[in-house]
Amino acid sequence: MDSAIQSAIDSLIKAHLPHWVALRRDLHANPELRYEEFRTAEVAATELASLGYDVKRGLGGTGVVATLPGASGAGAILLRADMDALPIHEACQHEHASRFAGKMHACGHDGHTVMLLGAARVLKELPPLPGTVHFVFQPAEEGGLGAKRMLDDGLLELYPTDAVFGMHNWPSLPAGHFGLRTGPIMAASTRFRIEVKGKGAHAAQPEKGIDPIPIACAVVQQCQTLCARHKSPVDPAVVSICTMLAGETDNVLPESVEMRGTIRALSTRLLEQLQTDILRLCKGVAQSYGAQIDVDYAEFCPATVNSPVETAFCETVLRSTFGDTCVHASVPPNMTAEDFGFMLQARPGTYVLAGGGQDKGLHHPEYDFNDALIPTGVLYWVALASEYFSPHRARETSRINHEEVSQ
């Protein structure tokens, strides 16, 4: 990047950082759950409008989109931040702690929103880029599949895009470091509900009923063998049954047991296989015990799969911007899920992890986004957008594509 441009970027980040920190803390104090991000969306839209952007509101429910037009029609990219909070009671005591019981920004989406707003400000004040940049503020990443809803509402038709890019803070990575990898970086996932329907009876007369509790226990045990013995051990997957609800008193066999949990795998193919396996398993267990077992799946999310060309590009940007020692180019994939996978199914792109250097992990009641990450995130977004349309990137893309064909 040109030294004069780099100096201008650094000056802009330094000048606006106090505003961004205050904005981030305001969002943290006022968390909103999935599809309820009305205030958050208004804050983002107002900030963008104040910078001179035309803003579209309401895409995907509460989503916000703004566009920085290119100077010469050299294609377009999409940068995405998520906005929603989690249904967790915050345990922090700082001044900007959540003002709403049972709601908190325990995943750093407040920081993601502000970093992308910061990038929108900096890029607006720099010389025009050859290509177009779309800034997407997405609702409902936490279990609401907001990315899919935005796509269903015509996101990519309204905002044609060549590539998509996402970023998530990652507390366990050192502050200022980044992690990425080609291929799956987050798992495919689906939630399930299993109901075992037996026949109630007195606890002293089990022969007069069909006790659903030992049947449910058999289902739990057999689900674990699916991962241990019915797939390749080098193809990661996990089946977790996280709730089991049954009975109201200690001397009555209940009529039914309800279990809820998730399946996670690093490939959509394996996830679909495990869904089929659980259906088959439950049918067999039900027949063996003379019970009825119903299985329902919901909230399917595909794996978050980084494409080779875009990931190589992001790695180059990160190394040139932050230095080789701050870039971890082959981080292990995570079994957590991310609905950005829907966007990566629709367009090539890359999802990176931005180190927070924190003890408390994501979704912890004492977690708080590290404000020191704000300038790092802004700089990454600005560097990515600035370099994407360069002639050097075009040559590098051609080289990588040629190598893939040769292999």
Backbone torsions as a table, in degrees:
resi	resn	phi	psi	omega
1	MET	NA	140.0	179.4
2	ASP	-55.9	137.8	-174.9
3	SER	-63.3	-35.5	178.9
4	ALA	-66.4	-40.4	177.5
5	ILE	-65.5	-42.9	179.2
6	GLN	-61.2	-41.4	178.6
7	SER	-63.6	-39.9	178.5
8	ALA	-64.9	-41.4	178.0
9	ILE	-61.3	-47.7	-179.6
10	ASP	-59.7	-41.4	179.9
11	SER	-65.2	-41.6	179.9
12	LEU	-65.3	-43.2	179.5
13	ILE	-62.2	-45.5	179.8
14	LYS	-62.0	-41.9	-177.0
15	ALA	-67.4	-37.0	-173.0
16	HIS	-98.0	-6.7	-175.9
17	LEU	-57.6	-44.3	178.4
18	PRO	-57.0	-39.2	177.6
19	HIS	-64.2	-42.4	-178.4
20	TRP	-66.5	-39.9	178.1
21	VAL	-62.4	-45.2	178.5
22	ALA	-62.5	-39.2	179.6
23	LEU	-66.5	-42.2	178.9
24	ARG	-61.8	-42.5	-178.9
25	ARG	-70.5	-32.5	173.9
26	ASP	-63.3	-44.4	177.6
27	LEU	-64.3	-37.9	179.8
28	HIS	-63.9	-38.9	-178.7
29	ALA	-72.8	-16.8	-176.8
30	ASN	-126.2	62.6	-176.2
31	PRO	-71.7	149.5	177.4
32	GLU	-135.0	136.4	-177.6
33	LEU	-76.7	173.7	-175.0
34	ARG	-54.7	134.9	-179.0
35	TYR	63.3	11.1	173.6
36	GLU	-116.0	16.5	-171.7
37	GLU	-81.6	47.9	-175.6
38	PHE	-69.3	-47.0	179.1
39	ARG	-67.2	-44.6	-179.7
40	THR	-59.8	-44.7	178.4
41	ALA	-62.8	-38.6	178.9
42	GLU	-66.0	-40.8	176.6
43	VAL	-60.1	-47.0	-179.8
44	ALA	-63.7	-46.1	-177.8
45	ALA	-64.2	-40.8	179.6
46	THR	-64.9	-42.8	178.4
47	GLU	-61.4	-44.8	-179.5
48	LEU	-66.2	-42.5	179.5
49	ALA	-63.1	-36.3	179.3
50	SER	-66.1	-20.4	178.4
51	LEU	-90.6	-2.5	178.2
52	GLY	97.7	10.2	179.2
53	TYR	-82.5	145.1	164.1
54	ASP	-80.4	128.0	-171.5
55	VAL	-117.4	133.0	172.6
56	LYS	-104.7	128.6	179.5
57	ARG	-112.1	156.9	170.9
58	GLY	88.5	-1.0	178.6
59	LEU	-70.4	128.0	-176.0
60	GLY	71.0	22.9	-179.2
61	GLY	102.6	-77.0	-178.0
62	THR	-123.9	17.1	-178.1
63	GLY	-71.4	157.5	179.8
64	VAL	-131.9	136.0	179.3
65	VAL	-134.9	136.8	173.3
66	ALA	-136.3	152.6	-174.6
67	THR	-128.4	136.3	170.9
68	LEU	-104.4	103.5	-174.4
69	PRO	-64.8	146.3	176.5
70	GLY	-79.2	155.4	-177.2
71	ALA	-81.1	-24.0	-174.4
72	SER	-136.3	18.7	176.2
73	GLY	65.1	36.2	-176.5
74	ALA	-90.2	45.5	177.7
75	GLY	86.8	-172.2	-176.4
76	ALA	-152.0	150.1	174.1
77	ILE	-128.9	160.4	179.9
78	LEU	-121.7	128.3	175.3
79	LEU	-112.0	130.3	-171.8
80	ARG	-122.8	137.7	170.6
81	ALA	-128.0	146.8	177.0
82	ASP	-100.4	155.1	-169.5
83	MET	-120.3	-16.2	-167.7
84	ASP	-84.1	157.3	177.2
85	ALA	-102.6	-172.2	-175.7
86	LEU	-121.0	153.8	176.4
87	PRO	-80.8	68.0	-178.5
88	ILE	-128.5	141.2	176.7
89	HIS	-84.0	119.2	-175.1
90	GLU	-71.2	136.3	179.5
91	ALA	-103.3	-4.7	179.9
92	CYS	-70.7	154.5	-179.1
93	GLN	-115.5	8.5	-177.2
94	HIS	-70.2	167.5	-173.8
95	GLU	-64.6	-28.4	-178.7
96	HIS	-98.8	22.2	176.2
97	ALA	-62.6	158.6	-177.8
98	SER	-54.3	135.1	176.8
99	ARG	-89.8	1.0	-174.3
100	PHE	-125.2	115.7	-179.0
101	ALA	-59.4	135.5	177.6
102	GLY	80.4	8.8	176.5
103	LYS	-136.0	134.2	175.7
104	MET	-159.7	155.4	173.4
105	HIS	-85.5	82.2	-177.6
106	ALA	-95.1	6.8	-178.4
107	CYS	-127.1	1.2	174.9
108	GLY	83.6	14.5	-180.0
109	HIS	-67.4	-24.3	172.9
110	ASP	-61.0	-42.3	176.9
111	GLY	-68.2	-39.5	178.3
112	HIS	-59.6	-44.3	-179.4
113	THR	-60.6	-45.5	-176.8
114	VAL	-70.1	-36.7	178.9
115	MET	-63.5	-39.3	179.5
116	LEU	-73.2	-36.0	173.7
117	LEU	-62.0	-39.0	177.5
118	GLY	-63.3	-42.0	178.1
119	ALA	-64.2	-38.6	178.1
120	ALA	-62.1	-38.2	178.2
121	ARG	-67.4	-48.8	-176.5
122	VAL	-63.5	-46.4	-178.8
123	LEU	-64.1	-32.0	178.7
124	LYS	-65.8	-29.3	-176.0
125	GLU	-94.1	-4.2	177.4
126	LEU	-92.5	167.5	173.6
127	PRO	-56.6	146.1	-177.0
128	PRO	-57.2	141.2	175.2
129	LEU	-82.1	156.4	176.9
130	PRO	-63.7	-35.2	-177.1
131	GLY	-111.6	176.7	-173.8
132	THR	-95.1	143.3	176.9
133	VAL	-121.7	124.2	175.1
134	HIS	-101.7	128.1	177.3
135	PHE	-102.8	117.0	-174.0
136	VAL	-116.3	123.1	177.7
137	PHE	-110.1	107.4	-166.6
138	GLN	-99.3	138.1	172.9
139	PRO	-84.7	165.1	159.9
140	ALA	55.9	45.4	172.4
141	GLU	-72.8	-31.6	-176.0
142	GLU	-79.6	78.1	174.2
143	GLY	82.6	2.7	-178.3
144	GLY	-106.7	-2.9	179.0
145	LEU	54.3	45.0	-179.2
146	GLY	-61.8	-32.4	177.9
147	ALA	-61.7	-43.9	178.9
148	LYS	-63.6	-40.6	-178.8
149	ARG	-66.0	-38.1	176.9
150	MET	-64.7	-41.4	177.5
151	LEU	-63.7	-42.4	178.7
152	ASP	-63.4	-28.7	178.2
153	ASP	-83.3	4.5	173.3
154	GLY	94.5	25.9	-177.6
155	LEU	-51.6	-50.9	-174.0
156	LEU	-79.9	-17.5	173.3
157	GLU	-78.8	-39.9	178.5
158	LEU	-73.8	-31.0	-176.8
159	TYR	-130.8	77.1	-178.9
160	PRO	-53.0	135.7	-168.9
161	THR	-143.0	137.2	177.2
162	ASP	-86.9	-32.1	-176.4
163	ALA	-152.4	154.0	-178.5
164	VAL	-124.0	144.7	-177.0
165	PHE	-137.1	136.5	178.2
166	GLY	-131.1	161.5	179.6
167	MET	-147.4	141.9	175.9
168	HIS	-134.9	135.4	174.2
169	ASN	-65.2	147.2	-176.0
170	TRP	-136.7	100.0	-171.6
171	PRO	-57.3	-33.2	-174.4
172	SER	-76.7	-16.3	174.0
173	LEU	-82.4	146.1	178.3
174	PRO	-59.1	147.6	177.9
175	ALA	-58.8	134.7	-179.2
176	GLY	87.4	-4.1	178.3
177	HIS	-100.1	158.3	178.8
178	PHE	-131.1	145.8	174.8
179	GLY	-122.4	142.8	176.0
180	LEU	-158.6	170.4	177.7
181	ARG	-163.0	152.5	170.4
182	THR	-80.3	142.4	-178.7
183	GLY	91.1	-159.8	-175.0
184	PRO	-68.4	126.4	175.9
185	ILE	-112.1	-20.7	173.7
186	MET	-133.9	154.5	-172.6
187	ALA	-82.9	156.8	163.3
188	ALA	-74.7	150.2	-178.7
189	SER	-149.8	158.6	169.8
190	THR	-151.4	148.0	174.5
191	ARG	-95.4	148.9	178.1
192	PHE	-136.0	158.6	174.3
193	ARG	-130.5	125.7	178.3
194	ILE	-118.8	124.9	176.2
195	GLU	-116.4	120.6	176.3
196	VAL	-96.3	117.4	-178.3
197	LYS	-105.9	113.4	178.1
198	GLY	-110.3	-136.3	179.0
199	LYS	-146.4	121.7	-177.5
200	GLY	-66.6	154.3	178.9
201	ALA	-164.8	168.6	174.1
202	HIS	-67.0	144.2	-178.9
203	ALA	-63.1	-24.6	179.2
204	ALA	-85.0	-7.7	-178.4
205	GLN	-131.3	61.9	-176.3
206	PRO	-63.5	-22.6	-178.2
207	GLU	-68.8	-15.3	-179.8
208	LYS	-90.2	-0.8	179.0
209	GLY	-131.6	-171.6	171.5
210	ILE	-126.7	101.3	-173.0
211	ASP	-70.4	114.0	-176.8
212	PRO	-78.0	-14.2	-174.9
213	ILE	-69.4	-51.4	176.5
214	PRO	-63.3	-28.3	176.3
215	ILE	-67.0	-43.1	177.1
216	ALA	-62.9	-39.3	177.3
217	CYS	-62.4	-37.8	177.3
218	ALA	-64.4	-39.3	177.8
219	VAL	-62.7	-43.8	179.4
220	VAL	-58.7	-47.4	-178.5
221	GLN	-63.2	-43.0	-177.0
222	GLN	-69.9	-32.2	177.3
223	CYS	-61.3	-35.0	179.9
224	GLN	-70.4	-30.1	177.8
225	THR	-70.5	-23.4	177.7
226	LEU	-59.6	-44.2	179.7
227	CYS	-76.7	-32.8	-175.1
228	ALA	-81.6	-30.4	-170.0
229	ARG	-133.0	-3.9	-174.6
230	HIS	-120.1	15.7	173.5
231	LYS	-148.0	166.8	178.4
232	SER	-66.0	135.0	179.7
233	PRO	-66.4	-14.2	178.7
234	VAL	-98.5	9.0	177.4
235	ASP	-113.5	94.6	-168.5
236	PRO	-64.6	139.6	174.3
237	ALA	-162.9	155.1	177.0
238	VAL	-145.9	135.7	173.3
239	VAL	-111.6	120.2	-177.4
240	SER	-122.3	120.0	171.5
241	ILE	-96.2	115.2	-167.0
242	CYS	-107.4	-18.2	175.2
243	THR	-137.1	147.6	174.1
244	MET	-141.7	116.3	-176.4
245	LEU	-116.9	124.8	-179.3
246	ALA	-162.5	141.3	169.4
247	GLY	73.5	160.0	179.1
248	GLU	-132.0	-10.1	-179.4
249	THR	-149.0	171.1	-171.5
250	ASP	-96.4	6.9	178.9
251	ASN	-131.1	21.7	178.5
252	VAL	-132.7	129.2	172.0
253	LEU	-73.4	126.8	-175.6
254	PRO	-72.9	162.2	176.5
255	GLU	-73.0	-32.5	-173.1
256	SER	-153.3	164.7	173.5
257	VAL	-130.2	132.9	175.5
258	GLU	-112.2	130.2	177.4
259	MET	-122.7	143.9	176.6
260	ARG	-133.1	147.4	179.9
261	GLY	-173.3	-163.4	-178.6
262	THR	-136.9	154.8	167.7
263	ILE	-114.3	137.1	177.7
264	ARG	-136.2	138.5	178.9
265	ALA	-152.6	156.5	-178.3
266	LEU	-84.1	1.3	173.3
267	SER	-138.0	143.4	177.6
268	THR	-63.6	-34.4	179.1
269	ARG	-59.0	-47.9	-179.0
270	LEU	-67.4	-37.8	177.6
271	LEU	-59.2	-45.5	179.8
272	GLU	-64.9	-36.3	177.0
273	GLN	-62.5	-43.5	-179.1
274	LEU	-67.4	-34.5	174.9
275	GLN	-59.9	-46.3	178.6
276	THR	-63.7	-40.6	-179.6
277	ASP	-63.0	-40.5	-179.6
278	ILE	-67.0	-39.9	176.3
279	LEU	-59.8	-45.0	-179.6
280	ARG	-65.2	-42.2	-179.6
281	LEU	-60.8	-47.4	-177.5
282	CYS	-65.8	-35.9	177.0
283	LYS	-62.6	-42.8	179.9
284	GLY	-67.4	-42.5	178.9
285	VAL	-63.8	-42.6	179.5
286	ALA	-59.8	-43.8	-180.0
287	GLN	-65.2	-39.0	-178.7
288	SER	-63.7	-37.6	-174.4
289	TYR	-100.9	-4.2	-178.9
290	GLY	73.2	28.8	-179.6
291	ALA	-111.7	-177.1	173.7
292	GLN	-121.5	134.0	178.4
293	ILE	-128.8	123.8	178.0
294	ASP	-107.9	139.1	179.8
295	VAL	-126.8	129.8	176.5
296	ASP	-127.2	139.2	176.5
297	TYR	-113.3	147.3	179.8
298	ALA	-151.3	160.2	172.9
299	GLU	57.0	49.9	174.8
300	PHE	-65.4	135.9	177.2
301	CYS	-133.6	126.7	-178.7
302	PRO	-72.6	166.1	175.0
303	ALA	-64.0	148.9	175.7
304	THR	-90.3	102.6	-170.2
305	VAL	-113.3	113.9	179.5
306	ASN	-79.0	131.9	-179.4
307	SER	-81.3	148.2	-172.3
308	PRO	-60.5	-48.4	-174.8
309	VAL	-64.7	-47.9	-177.5
310	GLU	-67.5	-34.3	179.4
311	THR	-70.5	-39.6	175.0
312	ALA	-61.3	-39.7	177.3
313	PHE	-62.9	-47.8	-179.9
314	CYS	-61.6	-39.1	177.4
315	GLU	-61.4	-41.9	178.1
316	THR	-62.0	-44.7	178.7
317	VAL	-61.2	-45.4	-178.7
318	LEU	-63.7	-43.6	-178.9
319	ARG	-65.1	-42.7	-178.0
320	SER	-72.2	-25.1	-176.8
321	THR	-91.1	-39.8	-172.6
322	PHE	-116.9	-10.7	180.0
323	GLY	97.9	151.4	-175.2
324	ASP	-59.9	-37.4	-174.5
325	THR	-69.1	-16.1	-178.4
326	CYS	-95.6	2.6	-175.3
327	VAL	-115.6	122.8	178.0
328	HIS	-110.9	99.8	-167.3
329	ALA	-85.5	-5.2	179.8
330	SER	-137.1	53.5	178.9
331	VAL	-65.4	148.0	176.8
332	PRO	-63.1	146.4	174.8
333	PRO	-67.3	156.5	179.9
334	ASN	-110.7	148.0	179.1
335	MET	-86.6	0.5	169.3
336	THR	-70.0	160.5	-177.5
337	ALA	-115.5	159.1	-174.5
338	GLU	-151.7	124.0	-175.1
339	ASP	-74.0	-1.5	170.1
340	PHE	-59.9	-18.7	175.3
341	GLY	-55.9	-32.7	176.5
342	PHE	-63.5	-40.9	179.3
343	MET	-67.5	-36.8	178.8
344	LEU	-73.4	-19.2	170.3
345	GLN	-72.0	-32.4	-176.0
346	ALA	-84.9	-32.0	-179.1
347	ARG	-143.5	152.6	173.3
348	PRO	-67.1	156.8	179.6
349	GLY	170.1	-169.2	-174.2
350	THR	-147.3	141.1	177.1
351	TYR	-116.3	122.5	-177.1
352	VAL	-115.4	159.1	176.7
353	LEU	-108.4	128.3	-178.6
354	ALA	-107.7	118.2	-173.8
355	GLY	-63.5	136.8	178.3
356	GLY	-108.8	-17.8	178.9
357	GLY	59.5	48.7	-175.1
358	GLN	-123.7	152.7	177.6
359	ASP	-78.3	-41.3	-178.2
360	LYS	-81.5	128.5	-177.5
361	GLY	-85.0	175.2	178.4
362	LEU	-60.7	143.7	178.7
363	HIS	70.9	14.8	175.8
364	HIS	-88.4	140.5	-178.3
365	PRO	-64.9	-13.5	176.7
366	GLU	-107.7	13.4	179.9
367	TYR	-76.6	142.6	171.4
368	ASP	-145.3	134.4	179.5
369	PHE	-56.6	139.0	179.3
370	ASN	-81.5	109.8	-177.4
371	ASP	-62.5	-21.0	177.3
372	ALA	-65.6	-15.6	178.9
373	LEU	-80.9	-16.3	-175.8
374	ILE	-57.7	-53.8	-179.8
375	PRO	-63.4	-32.6	177.5
376	THR	-63.9	-45.6	179.5
377	GLY	-66.3	-42.3	177.4
378	VAL	-60.1	-45.5	-179.0
379	LEU	-62.8	-39.6	178.2
380	TYR	-61.6	-48.2	-179.4
381	TRP	-60.8	-42.8	-178.4
382	VAL	-66.8	-43.2	179.4
383	ALA	-64.1	-41.7	179.4
384	LEU	-60.7	-50.3	-178.6
385	ALA	-64.0	-38.8	-178.0
386	SER	-67.2	-36.8	-175.2
387	GLU	-88.3	-19.5	-173.1
388	TYR	-60.2	-37.7	-174.4
389	PHE	-94.9	12.2	-177.6
390	SER	-77.4	152.3	176.2
391	PRO	-58.8	-35.0	179.8
392	HIS	-60.7	-42.1	179.4
393	ARG	-62.5	-39.5	179.2
394	ALA	-61.2	-41.0	178.9
395	ARG	-67.5	-41.3	-179.2
396	GLU	-65.6	-39.4	177.0
397	THR	-61.1	-43.1	178.4
398	SER	-61.5	-39.8	-179.6
399	ARG	-65.4	-45.7	-178.4
400	ILE	-64.1	-42.9	179.0
401	ASN	-61.8	-39.9	179.2
402	HIS	-63.9	-42.4	179.6
403	GLU	-63.9	-39.2	179.6
404	GLU	-65.0	-41.2	178.0
405	VAL	-64.2	-41.3	-178.5
406	SER	-64.2	-34.3	-179.5
407	GLN	-74.6	NA	NA
